[in-house]
Amino acid sequence: MKNSWLFKLVKYHYRDKSSPKSEKQIEDEKYLIFNIPFNRWILFASAFFLQFCLGFSSIWSIFNKPIDKHIFDDPTKGRAPIAYYLETCINSLTYLYVGPWLERNGPRKGILVGGILFSLGQFVMALGAHTKQISIIYIGYGLFCGIGHAFLYLAPVSALQKWFPDHKGLASGFAVCGVSAGVISFSQVTLPLLNKVGLINTFIVYGSFFFFVFMIQAFLFRLPPPGYQPEKKSTSTTAAAAAADDTNTPTGNEKEEVLKKSSETDISDLLKKEEKQLEFTKSIAESEVTVLADPDLSKMSIKKALHTKEFRLILFMFFANGFGGLIIGSRISNLVQDIFGKTAGDAATVITINGVFNLVGRVISGPVSERIGRLQTFIVIMAASTLIFSAFAVVIVERVFIAFVILVWVFNVFFGGFFGTIPAFLSDQFGNKNISPCHAIILTVWNLSGVFGGFLFTGIYDSLKNNGHSVSDPILYTTNLYWAVATLFVGLIKYPNSTFKKTFLSSLANIVELYYSILEETLFSLHLQDI
């Protein structure tokens, strides 16, 4: 096996190697354009717009009936959804290639390649609609958009972590939050656009818009220079304090008094320093075994990073999260209409607001993980998701619509939180050079878990329906929810019991502490307003 060409190819692709920058390139990238200096904070907006365009991939279901009607003159033909499955599979497999490639070539080349392919996919779909060939639609969306999506999604994530080592959580959440904003916007714009200009021109409009946005972002994105460290805020304060000390420098007799005092305290200061050094040496000696036992994960190779317990843990947790989350997300419209008897408009409203909560989860999870810890954040998300899924079964049987909507929205805060935390977690555990390869494998497993879970859900759903249960019967969903809850629970307890209990209790304590600190600050600000 190890001597096979495929194994050697994979090993070569996942090698530890990066392309160094030339001196000229480093100098040129100090400026945005002309003599305008580059500012790292512009990458937040750039990453947002980049991911915003990728929200298009999540609203494909809107095109299903218009494409089937345009090509087959039958909106219920059911051929257009196959394009989405192709895109998901190709996108998942492309992640495995893109991860190491980005670390060697940088985000700019990644955005250029991905942007051209994703935009070209729109024009290929316009050609497929014009010729009424569904196979060309599959090539445009499944192949071109699927490959381009993988390049574009991963490109800003690793770059932001390298530019913002002092704000890893914030950079982590902002790197991926644009997708949710794109889903919200495109879900509202696409149908009116289809009605106004038609299917073919809609693809042309989107393709032109995406190409324009992606090329601008490719121009803006870059990696920091070697050895980059952000400037500390305290620099100006220290300089001001030093200037103040210079103006107050003692002269004459004052200098003699200072020298006398300093000579009297020199001996005591030296003794104190020696005592501190002895204490420090003693503490190092006592903890020497512990220090040596903990590997420096930030300097691990890609191969070693992929074999660590931490990576296997997060991989399984993402599998469980995708297994359950993607299933409930793809069935919200059916649940709202079939179980609760609401209209398609009501379902669309629930899904749109759902995207807002997903966006909020992606943005706030990173900063929250800075306060309570990355692993603690993941465990809290898994615990909350397990409880919410358990409650879904009760709410669906009792048909309490308001409770169902609240649960869906709260769940999506945690669901988005997974994506907003993972880049910072990978950076902390394995170092910036391993973010893209590790993230790529995690996204592949997450996508495939959703596909596998979707097939399993559909199989059980169809089997129960064929046995006489109507689409409004809760058993079609509660039966599936049982194994989804079981999968989430296994993902929750995957960590060793002692570590899990300690981490989970620590997470709850930190969340309570964070809650009360925010409450205290709010009350204090209100008190100041009253004064």
Secondary structure, DSSP 8 states (H G I E B T S, - for coil): -TTSHHHHHHHHHT--------HHHHHHTTEEETTEE--TTHHHHHHHHHHHHHGGGGGTHHHHHHHHHHHHS-TT---THHHHHHHHHHHHHHHHHHHHHHHHHHHHHHHHHHHHHHHHHHHHHHHHHHHT-HHHHIIIIIIIIHHHHHHHHHHHHHHHHHH-TTSHHHHHHHHHTHHHHHHHHHHHHHHHHHHHHHHHHHHHHHHHHHHHHHHHHHHH-----TT-----THHHHHHHHHHHHHHT---THHHHHHHHHHHHHHHHHHHHHHHHHHHHHHHHHHTHHHHHHS--GGG--HHHHHTSHHHHHHHHHHHHHHHHHHHHHHTHHHIIIIIT---HHHHHHHHHHHHHHHHHHHHHHHHHHHHH-HHHHHHHHHHHHHHHHHHHHHHHHHT-HHHHHHHHHHHHHHHHHHHHHHHHHHHHHH-GGGHHHHHHHHHHHHHHHHHHHHHHHHHHHHHHHHTT--TT-THHHHHHHHHHHHHHHHHHS-S-HHHHHHHHHHHHHHHHHHHHHHHHHHHHHHHHHH-
